Amino acid sequence: MPDLSFANDWYHADRIDDDVTLIWESKILPSVRCNIWYIRGRDRDLLIDSGFGIVPLRRHIPFLTGKPLLAFGTHTHCDHVGAHHEFEERAVHVDEADILTHPTKATTVVEDWYVNDEMFESCRPEWFDPRTYVVRPAPPTQVLTDGDTIDLGNRVFEVVHIPGHSPGSVALWESKTGTFFTGDVVHNGENGIGNLVLYHSNESDYIRSVERIRDMPVNVVHAGHFDSFGRQRYRQVVDEYLERKRNPGCPVRR
């Protein structure tokens, strides 16, 4: 019987405001782990991404077992949909529905350079083997496209399709509050927008997506990794990325 005591403090949760809670896998390095966003609604709740799923999410975060909940995937990389199979209602963009239904190591980016012994804050738990880790199938119960909405009763989020990082990368936009959940497309890490090229990444699509969302009246960005940030940092991140792509080799003006 494996020693699962390592899992008891696996997840941490921090309430950002009355309705939004950030959940993260505390044993995984900040540069690797995904932000799991829980939004409490009047009629149902929303979970944006679900982490690696190495440790059962619902078992360790009891408030996820309350009212009906939709598990939404900003895209289908392993660090974002690993626990989706734990939830009865699951949503993803149509372009990655098949990946969530029939995940493989290759399609969910379970690569040696990402899922390995070095992904943990300290030592790897003895019961986890990166070589056998897989994303479990979680066929979507709802397939979304650009412009669709997710209605929680008192909060409505619009699906914004922003391919480039992956074909089905999407963000959720709440126009009432100017809140933008951007997945891996825009974040507050180094450069703000990653240059990592994966098997289904497309730079031309990425540029068009960033151009599309540049002028959105953002108040706060909750991304798939790193800290949240406001409008000024958002515009800086977007403009610096576009400057790099339009004028490669030139220093970015600050």
C-alpha positions in Angstrom: 0.0 0.0 0.0 1.6 3.3 -1.0 2.2 6.0 1.5 -0.3 8.8 0.5 0.5 11.1 3.4 2.4 13.3 0.9 -1.0 14.1 -0.7 -2.7 15.5 2.4 -1.3 19.0 1.7 -1.3 18.7 -2.1 -3.8 21.4 -2.8 -4.0 24.9 -1.4 -6.9 27.3 -1.9 -6.9 31.1 -1.7 -10.2 33.1 -1.9 -9.6 36.0 -4.2 -13.0 37.6 -3.7 -16.5 36.4 -2.6 -17.0 34.3 -5.7 -13.5 33.5 -7.0 -11.0 31.1 -5.4 -7.6 30.1 -6.7 -6.6 26.5 -6.2 -3.1 25.2 -6.9 -1.0 22.0 -6.5 1.4 23.1 -3.8 3.9 20.3 -4.2 4.6 21.2 -7.9 7.0 23.9 -8.9 5.3 27.3 -9.6 6.8 27.4 -13.1 5.0 24.1 -13.9 1.8 24.0 -12.0 -1.5 25.3 -13.4 -3.8 27.8 -11.8 -7.2 26.2 -11.1 -9.9 28.8 -10.9 -13.2 28.1 -9.0 -16.1 30.5 -9.5 -19.1 30.3 -7.3 -22.4 31.1 -9.1 -26.0 31.4 -8.0 -27.3 28.4 -10.0 -24.1 26.4 -10.6 -20.4 26.7 -10.2 -17.5 26.8 -12.7 -14.1 25.3 -12.5 -11.6 26.6 -15.0 -8.9 24.0 -15.6 -8.2 21.1 -13.1 -4.4 20.7 -12.8 -2.4 17.5 -13.3 -4.9 15.3 -11.4 -2.0 13.4 -9.7 -4.0 13.6 -6.5 -7.9 13.5 -6.6 -9.1 17.1 -6.6 -12.6 16.7 -5.4 -11.5 14.5 -2.4 -9.2 17.2 -1.2 -11.2 20.3 -2.0 -14.7 19.6 -0.4 -16.4 22.7 -1.6 -16.2 21.4 -5.2 -18.9 18.8 -4.3 -21.7 21.3 -3.6 -24.1 22.6 -6.3 -23.8 21.5 -10.0 -20.4 22.3 -11.4 -19.0 22.6 -14.9 -15.3 21.7 -15.4 -14.1 23.9 -18.2 -10.8 23.4 -20.0 -9.0 26.3 -21.5 -7.1 23.7 -23.5 -6.2 20.0 -23.2 -2.5 20.0 -22.0 -1.9 17.6 -19.1 -1.4 20.3 -16.5 -4.9 21.8 -17.2 -7.2 18.8 -17.6 -5.7 16.0 -15.5 -8.7 16.0 -13.0 -11.5 16.6 -15.5 -12.6 13.0 -15.3 -13.7 13.5 -11.7 -16.5 15.8 -12.8 -19.9 14.9 -14.3 -20.1 18.1 -16.5 -17.1 18.9 -18.7 -16.6 21.5 -21.4 -13.9 22.2 -24.0 -13.6 23.9 -27.4 -14.7 21.8 -30.3 -11.1 21.7 -31.8 -9.8 19.8 -28.8 -12.9 17.7 -27.9 -11.4 14.6 -29.3 -8.2 15.0 -27.3 -10.2 15.2 -24.0 -12.2 12.1 -25.1 -9.2 10.0 -26.3 -6.1 11.5 -24.6 -2.7 10.2 -25.3 0.7 11.2 -23.9 1.6 12.9 -27.2 -1.7 14.9 -27.6 -1.8 16.1 -23.9 2.0 16.9 -23.9 3.1 14.4 -21.4 6.7 14.8 -22.3 9.9 13.9 -20.4 11.0 17.5 -20.3 7.7 18.5 -18.5 6.5 15.6 -16.5 9.5 14.3 -14.6 11.2 14.1 -11.2 12.2 17.7 -11.4 8.6 19.1 -11.5 8.2 18.9 -7.8 9.0 21.5 -5.1 11.1 18.9 -3.2 11.3 15.2 -3.9 9.0 13.2 -6.1 6.4 11.3 -4.1 7.4 7.6 -4.1 4.0 6.5 -5.3 4.1 8.7 -8.5 5.9 7.5 -11.6 6.2 10.1 -14.4 6.8 7.3 -16.9 3.3 5.9 -16.3 1.4 9.2 -15.8 -1.5 9.7 -18.3 -4.5 12.0 -18.6 -7.6 9.9 -18.1 -10.4 10.2 -20.7 -13.1 12.8 -19.9 -15.4 13.0 -22.8 -16.9 16.6 -22.9 -20.6 16.9 -22.1 -20.6 20.3 -23.7 -18.6 21.3 -26.8 -18.0 25.1 -27.1 -17.2 27.5 -29.9 -16.3 31.2 -30.1 -19.1 33.4 -28.8 -20.8 30.7 -26.7 -21.7 31.7 -23.1 -21.5 30.0 -19.8 -24.3 31.2 -17.5 -23.9 30.7 -13.7 -27.2 32.5 -13.0 -25.6 35.7 -11.7 -22.4 35.7 -13.8 -22.1 35.2 -17.6 -18.8 34.3 -19.3 -18.3 34.5 -23.1 -16.0 32.0 -24.8 -13.2 33.7 -26.8 -11.4 31.3 -29.1 -7.7 32.4 -29.2 -5.8 29.6 -31.0 -2.0 29.6 -31.3 -0.7 28.0 -28.1 -3.0 25.1 -29.1 -5.8 24.8 -31.7 -8.6 24.9 -29.2 -7.2 27.4 -26.7 -10.0 29.6 -25.3 -10.4 32.4 -22.8 -13.5 33.3 -20.7 -14.5 36.9 -20.7 -17.0 38.6 -18.3 -17.8 42.0 -19.8 -19.8 43.1 -16.7 -16.6 43.1 -14.6 -13.8 43.2 -17.2 -12.6 39.9 -15.9 -10.5 37.8 -18.3 -9.5 34.2 -17.7 -6.8 33.7 -20.4 -5.5 30.1 -19.9 -1.9 29.9 -21.3 -2.3 32.6 -24.0 -1.5 35.6 -21.8 0.2 35.4 -18.4 2.4 37.2 -15.9 5.5 35.2 -16.3 8.7 36.0 -18.2 7.8 37.8 -21.4 4.1 37.6 -20.5 3.3 35.5 -23.5 5.3 32.3 -23.9 7.3 31.4 -26.9 7.1 27.7 -26.2 6.4 25.8 -29.5 4.4 22.6 -29.0 3.4 20.0 -31.5 0.2 21.8 -32.4 1.2 25.4 -31.7 0.9 27.9 -34.6 2.6 31.2 -34.4 0.5 32.9 -37.1 -2.6 32.0 -35.2 -1.1 33.1 -32.0 -0.3 36.6 -33.4 -3.8 37.0 -34.8 -5.3 35.9 -31.5 -3.3 38.4 -29.5 -4.1 41.2 -32.0 -7.8 40.3 -31.6 -7.8 40.6 -27.8 -5.4 43.6 -27.5 -8.1 46.2 -27.0 -10.4 44.4 -24.8 -11.4 46.6 -21.8 -9.7 44.3 -19.2 -9.7 45.1 -15.5 -8.2 41.9 -14.2 -6.5 38.9 -15.8 -6.6 35.5 -14.1 -4.2 33.4 -16.2 -3.5 29.7 -16.3 -0.1 30.2 -14.7 1.6 32.8 -12.4 0.0 35.8 -10.7 -3.1 37.8 -11.7 -2.6 41.3 -13.0 -4.5 44.4 -14.2 -5.1 46.4 -17.3 -1.7 48.2 -17.5 0.3 45.0 -17.3 -2.0 43.3 -19.8 -1.4 46.0 -22.4 2.3 45.9 -21.8 2.4 42.1 -22.2 0.4 42.2 -25.4 2.2 45.1 -27.0 5.7 43.7 -26.2 4.7 40.4 -27.7 3.4 42.0 -30.9 6.5 44.2 -31.1 8.8 41.1 -30.9 6.9 39.4 -33.6 6.6 42.3 -36.0 10.2 43.5 -35.5 12.3 40.4 -34.6 15.8 41.2 -33.4 14.9 44.7 -32.3 14.9 45.6 -28.6 11.5 46.1 -27.1 10.7 49.7 -26.2 9.7 50.1 -22.5 
